[in-house]
Amino acid sequence: MDILDYPYDEYLFDDSLSFWLSHGIDHEHGGLISSLTQSGEVADSDKSVWIQGRFAWLLGELYNHPLCQGNPNRPLWLETAEKTLSFIKKHAFDDTDGRMWFHLTRDGQPIRKRRYSYSESFAAIAFGELALATQKQEYADLAERCFLQFVSHSIDPNGVEPKFTEVRPCKSIGFPMITINTASELRQSIGLESADQWIEDSIRSIQNDFMKPDIECVMETVTADGEISNHFDGRTLNPGHAIEGAWFIMAEGKKRANQNMIDTGLLMLDWMWDRGWDEEHGGLLYFTSVNELPVQEYWHDMKFWWPHNEAVIATLMAFELTRNEKYLKWHQQVHQWSHKHFADPEFGEWYGYLRRDGQISSPLKGNLWKGPFHLPRMQLQCWEILDRMQ
């Protein structure tokens, strides 16, 4: 099948979105229940706050997207998104410090908070999309508040017991890459004035500290001054994470007509495809090592759904930008492998976790980490790219 014939819009509306709207909506308490079995039955009623934000963002993004303006379900998307945001406003913020919880009971009672502030980043883009959809200033104010909470806590996590001592300080690529995406979304939805500066600083951080041209590698974790730490944590790579960051940077380069940014994203994709693609079984390995020493994590050779979603986007975007046949081949590879192994033609959506050979490890369609975000975002992004290419 020619890539221009890949029906990403059908995958989005008839497969992933319909699964979550049919099975995940909590009509009693509001928000989304994401821990679902293969067929959509509730496996656990607890709620992840960042999944609430991701789900509300998705529905707001679809409501606002030019390709979806004629869809008759737009009123349902907006109504469901607003109900999800109501759940977030009522239950997800800790009044003692203003931060957001990570894990709630079904009716919104707090269970735990994480050291990191990614709940805030996803709430920010959700409030931003609904501000654009409804023109409510309250949503715009909450979007900016959550973004500022995300970046300030990531830089200076006050009131949080550190995970590690100061003996070996380190930093992760997660903060700059999620900042790129969050600031980009808020620039588009609420006109965030500081967005360009946050994006530029974050790309510079990735280029200077995490990209290592001498070994053609994007590090997941580096020392405080950007050096490789020759220990398990420092040597461990997450190819899918770097590939996600690659398309964030390529998309920003395309928007600005900035070839340096585009080239940065292409290099990240090239390096980490070579380090992540499993030549024996196909698919992307979850963790690899920067050198020949073994990886510590015992799930290192499993195949997770979301790196494949990000690789599908990145390879198609790279082909659109370069028309290099290499990226077309990679896109077809990861598209076909993913749809063969992750997709569930019987009940819809994708399994989240496979063994290295592609066999299903768990029949869950969702949990506190997997929900309606990476997969439908991939389907929307690829539909948009193919629409432009056509």
C-alpha positions in Angstrom: 0.0 0.0 0.0 1.3 3.5 -0.9 1.8 5.6 2.2 -0.6 8.2 0.8 -3.3 5.5 1.1 -2.7 4.9 4.8 -6.1 5.7 6.3 -4.9 7.6 9.4 -8.2 9.4 9.7 -10.1 6.1 9.8 -7.6 4.7 12.4 -8.2 7.9 14.5 -12.0 8.1 14.4 -13.1 4.5 13.9 -10.5 2.7 16.1 -8.7 4.6 18.8 -11.1 7.5 19.6 -14.2 5.4 19.4 -12.7 2.9 21.8 -12.1 5.5 24.5 -15.3 7.4 24.0 -17.2 4.1 24.2 -15.5 2.6 27.2 -13.5 5.2 29.2 -15.8 8.0 30.0 -16.8 8.2 33.7 -20.4 9.5 33.5 -20.8 9.5 37.2 -17.8 11.4 38.5 -16.4 12.9 35.3 -13.1 12.5 33.6 -11.6 9.3 32.0 -11.0 5.8 33.4 -8.0 4.6 31.5 -7.2 1.2 33.0 -9.1 -0.9 30.5 -8.9 -4.5 29.4 -8.6 -5.7 25.8 -12.4 -5.4 25.3 -12.8 -2.2 27.2 -13.9 -3.4 30.6 -12.6 -1.5 33.7 -9.6 -3.2 35.2 -9.0 -0.5 37.8 -11.1 2.6 38.5 -8.3 4.9 39.7 -7.4 7.9 37.6 -4.1 9.3 36.4 -4.1 13.1 36.3 -1.8 13.4 33.3 -4.1 11.2 31.3 -7.0 13.5 32.2 -5.1 16.4 30.7 -3.9 14.4 27.7 -7.5 13.3 26.9 -9.0 16.8 27.3 -6.1 18.1 25.1 -6.9 15.5 22.4 -10.6 16.4 22.3 -9.8 20.1 22.2 -7.2 19.7 19.5 -9.7 17.7 17.4 -12.4 20.3 18.0 -10.1 23.1 16.8 -8.3 21.3 14.0 -9.1 22.5 10.4 -9.3 18.9 9.1 -12.1 18.2 11.6 -14.3 21.2 11.2 -17.1 19.3 9.4 -17.1 16.4 11.8 -20.6 16.0 13.4 -19.1 14.8 16.7 -17.4 18.2 17.5 -20.1 19.2 20.1 -19.6 15.8 21.9 -15.8 16.3 21.9 -16.1 19.8 23.4 -18.7 18.8 26.0 -16.6 15.8 27.1 -13.4 17.9 27.2 -15.0 20.5 29.4 -16.4 17.8 31.8 -12.9 16.4 32.0 -11.4 19.8 32.8 -14.1 20.3 35.5 -12.8 17.1 37.1 -9.3 18.4 36.9 -10.2 21.8 38.4 -12.1 20.2 41.2 -9.7 17.3 42.2 -6.3 17.5 40.6 -4.7 20.5 42.4 -3.2 20.2 45.9 -4.2 23.3 47.8 -1.2 23.1 50.1 1.4 23.9 47.4 -0.6 24.5 44.2 0.9 21.5 42.4 -1.0 18.7 40.8 -1.6 15.1 42.0 -0.6 12.2 39.8 -2.9 9.5 41.0 -6.5 9.8 42.2 -9.4 7.6 43.2 -12.3 7.4 40.8 -14.1 10.1 42.7 -11.0 12.3 42.9 -9.5 11.6 46.3 -5.7 12.0 46.1 -3.4 9.0 46.4 0.0 10.2 45.4 2.1 13.0 43.8 5.2 12.5 41.7 8.5 14.4 42.0 8.2 15.6 38.4 5.5 18.0 37.1 4.3 16.5 33.9 0.7 16.4 35.1 1.0 20.2 34.9 2.4 20.2 31.4 -0.4 18.1 30.0 -3.1 20.1 31.9 -1.5 23.3 30.4 -2.1 22.2 26.8 -5.6 20.9 27.7 -6.6 24.3 29.2 -5.0 26.0 26.2 -7.0 24.1 23.6 -10.2 24.7 25.5 -9.4 28.4 25.8 -9.1 28.5 22.0 -12.3 26.5 21.6 -14.5 28.4 24.0 -12.7 31.8 24.3 -13.0 31.5 28.1 -10.3 33.6 29.8 -10.4 31.2 32.8 -9.0 28.4 30.7 -6.2 30.6 29.3 -5.2 31.7 32.8 -5.1 28.1 34.0 -3.1 27.1 30.9 -0.4 29.7 31.7 -0.5 28.9 35.4 0.1 25.2 34.8 2.9 25.9 32.3 4.7 28.2 34.7 4.3 25.6 37.5 5.7 22.9 35.2 8.8 24.8 34.2 9.5 26.4 37.6 9.2 23.0 39.5 11.3 21.3 36.9 14.1 23.8 37.3 13.8 24.2 41.1 11.7 21.4 42.7 10.9 23.0 46.0 9.4 21.0 48.8 10.2 17.6 47.1 12.4 15.0 48.7 15.2 14.5 46.1 15.4 11.1 44.4 19.2 11.2 44.4 21.8 12.9 46.5 24.1 15.6 45.2 26.9 13.1 44.9 26.3 12.6 41.2 23.9 15.3 39.9 22.3 14.6 36.6 19.5 15.9 34.2 17.2 14.2 31.8 16.2 15.1 28.2 12.6 14.9 29.3 12.3 18.4 30.5 13.6 20.3 27.5 11.8 18.1 25.0 8.4 18.4 26.8 9.0 22.1 27.2 9.4 22.4 23.4 6.1 20.7 22.8 4.1 22.4 25.6 5.3 25.9 24.7 4.5 25.2 21.0 1.0 24.1 21.8 0.4 27.1 24.1 1.8 29.5 21.5 -0.8 28.2 19.1 -3.7 28.1 21.5 -3.3 31.1 23.8 -0.5 33.1 22.2 2.0 32.4 25.1 4.4 35.3 24.8 7.4 33.4 26.2 6.9 30.3 24.0 9.6 31.1 21.4 12.3 31.7 24.1 11.4 28.5 26.0 11.6 26.6 22.7 14.9 28.1 21.6 16.5 27.5 25.0 15.3 23.9 25.1 16.5 23.1 21.6 19.9 24.6 22.5 20.0 22.5 25.7 19.4 19.3 23.7 22.0 20.3 21.1 24.7 21.2 23.6 24.1 18.7 26.4 22.4 15.6 25.1 23.5 15.2 21.4 26.9 13.6 21.1 28.1 13.9 17.4 31.3 12.0 18.1 29.4 8.8 18.9 26.2 9.7 17.0 23.9 9.4 20.0 21.2 11.3 21.8 21.6 10.7 25.6 18.7 10.2 27.8 20.5 11.4 31.0 23.7 13.4 31.4 25.6 14.9 34.2 24.8 18.5 35.3 27.4 19.8 32.9 26.3 17.7 30.0 28.8 14.9 30.1 28.2 11.1 29.9 28.1 9.4 33.2 29.7 5.9 33.0 27.1 4.2 35.2 23.9 2.3 34.5 21.7 5.3 34.6 24.0 7.4 32.5 24.6 4.8 29.8 20.9 3.9 29.3 19.3 5.2 26.1 15.6 5.4 25.3 15.5 5.6 21.4 11.8 6.3 21.3 12.0 9.2 23.6 14.8 10.8 21.5 12.8 10.2 18.3 9.8 11.9 19.9 12.0 14.9 20.6 13.3 14.7 17.0 9.9 15.4 15.5 9.2 18.1 18.0 12.3 19.9 16.7 11.6 19.1 13.0 8.1 20.6 13.4 9.5 23.7 14.9 12.1 24.0 12.2 9.4 23.6 9.5 7.3 26.3 11.2 10.2 28.8 11.3 11.7 27.7 8.0 14.9 27.0 10.1 17.1 24.4 8.4 19.3 24.1 11.4 16.4 22.9 13.5 15.2 20.6 10.8 18.7 19.1 10.5 19.0 18.7 14.2 15.8 16.7 14.3 16.9 14.6 11.3 20.2 13.7 13.0 18.4 12.7 16.2 16.1 10.4 14.2 19.0 8.9 12.2 21.2 8.2 15.2 18.5 6.7 17.4 16.8 4.7 14.7 20.2 3.0 14.2 20.5 2.4 18.0 16.9 1.4 18.6 15.6 -0.7 15.6 15.6 -4.4 16.3 17.2 -6.0 13.2 16.3 -9.5 14.4 12.6 -9.2 15.3 11.6 -5.7 14.0 10.2 -2.9 16.1 12.0 -0.5 18.5 13.8 -1.8 21.6 12.7 0.1 24.7 16.2 0.7 26.2 19.6 0.3 24.7 23.1 1.1 25.9 25.5 3.8 24.8 28.3 1.2 24.7 28.6 -2.5 24.7 27.8 -3.0 28.4 24.4 -4.5 29.3 21.4 -2.4 30.2 20.2 -2.7 33.8 16.4 -2.6 33.3 15.0 -6.1 32.8 12.3 -4.8 30.4 14.9 -3.3 28.1 14.1 -5.4 25.1 10.3 -5.2 25.3 8.4 -3.2 22.6 6.1 -0.4 24.0 3.4 1.2 22.0 4.4 4.9 22.3 8.0 4.8 20.9 6.4 3.2 17.8 3.8 6.0 17.6 6.6 8.6 17.8 8.7 6.8 15.2 5.7 6.7 12.8 5.3 10.5 13.1 9.1 11.2 12.9 9.8 9.1 9.8 6.8 10.5 7.9 7.7 14.1 8.8 11.3 13.5 7.8 10.1 12.1 4.4 7.9 15.1 3.9 10.7 17.5 4.7 13.5 15.8 2.7 11.8 13.4 0.2 14.6 11.0 1.1 13.6 7.5 0.3 15.3 6.2 3.4 12.7 7.8 5.6 9.9 6.5 3.4 11.3 3.0 3.9 11.6 3.5 7.6 8.0 4.8 7.8 6.7 1.8 6.0 8.7 -0.5 8.3 7.5 0.9 11.5 3.9 1.4 10.3 3.6 -2.1 9.1 5.3 -3.7 12.1 3.2 -1.7 14.6 -0.1 -2.5 12.9 0.8 -6.1 12.7 1.7 -6.5 16.3 0.1 -3.7 18.4 -3.2 -3.2 16.7 -6.3 -5.2 17.8 -8.6 -5.7 14.9 -11.3 -7.3 17.1 -11.8 -4.7 19.8 -9.8 -1.7 18.5 -7.0 0.4 19.9 -3.5 -1.0 20.5 -2.0 -3.2 23.1 0.6 -1.3 25.1 3.3 -3.9 25.8 4.8 -6.6 23.7 7.7 -9.1 24.2 10.7 -8.6 21.9 9.4 -11.0 19.3 6.1 -9.1 19.1 4.0 -11.4 21.1 1.5 -9.7 23.5 2.9 -9.3 27.0 -0.3 -7.8 28.6 -3.8 -7.6 27.2 -4.4 -4.2 28.8 -5.4 -1.3 26.5 -4.7 1.2 29.2 -3.4 1.9 32.7 -2.2 5.0 34.6 0.4 5.6 31.9 -1.3 4.5 28.7 -4.4 6.3 27.6 -5.7 8.2 24.6 -2.7 10.3 23.7 0.3 8.9 21.8 -1.7 6.8 19.4 -4.5 9.3 18.5 -1.9 12.1 18.3 0.1 10.0 15.9 -3.0 9.3 13.8 -3.9 13.0 13.7 -0.3 14.1 12.9 0.1 11.6 10.1 -3.3 12.4 8.6 -2.3 16.1 8.6 1.1 15.4 7.0 -0.4 13.2 4.3 -3.0 15.8 3.6 -0.3 18.4 3.0 1.7 15.9 0.8 -1.4 15.3 -1.3 
